[in-house]
Amino acid sequence: SQQGEEDPQALSIQEGENATMNCSYKTSINNLQWYRQNSGRGLVHLILIRSNEREKHSGRLRVTLDTSKKSSSLLITASRAADTASYFCATLTGGFKTIFGAGTRLFVKA
Amino acid sequence: DTEVTQTPKHLVMGMTNKKSLKCEQHMGHRAMYWYKQKAKKPPELMFVYSYEKLSINESVPSRFSPECPNSSLLNLHLHALQPEDSALYLCASSHLVGTGGPSNEKLFFGSGTQLSVL
């Protein structure tokens, strides 16, 4: 079953622009993570934000978390063609289950 | 070594074949996972092993049979698959902390096996 819903489903931007992706989830969480997946490959962990944190930065990535709205956003600043990928939020829903949202497909045009 | 290695990368099999997918990690992780991913969809959890024991089976059909022979290896045995089972099969691993629950701090994924069932 799917825990998170993401929007937009697809996003096309020019190199240098910022990209914002949103994720909503249904149940209480301990943390929320974002992963990137290049076409047909494995997922790569990008960043983790805990339920008691509101914002976190890592390089060109900025993640926010609003537990009252059960939502998170991922901002990629100064995007590059190499950022073209699918981005998934993921939450731990008790026990061992890491459940992924529907994902946003990002296309950055050079 | 921070890699999860999956073999084979591609597999084509008939509905009467028996094949196995293999996954290996040497990061000392004691939780290992199988996910199934259809095109343009998110990964869906199939199985979780912790300390080499099956912890979660997400109601996966018996034609998929997981095996964890030791702390570094995870197999997925396939038998009598259907064409709709064609997908990318991803293996992942993570640390376990506390009272045996997964850290969920970070999942390390392999590159996957692209499976086609004819």
Interface residues (C-beta under 8 A of the other chain):
Chain A: Q2 N30 N31 Q33 Y35 G40 R41 G42 L43 V44 H45 L48 F88 A90 L92 G95 F96 K97 T98 I99 F100 G101 A102 G103 R105
Chain B: V4 Q6 A31 Y33 K40 K41 P42 P43 E44 L45 V48 S50 S55 I56 L88 L90 A92 G101 P102 N104 E105 K106 L107 F108 F109 G110 S111 G112 Q114
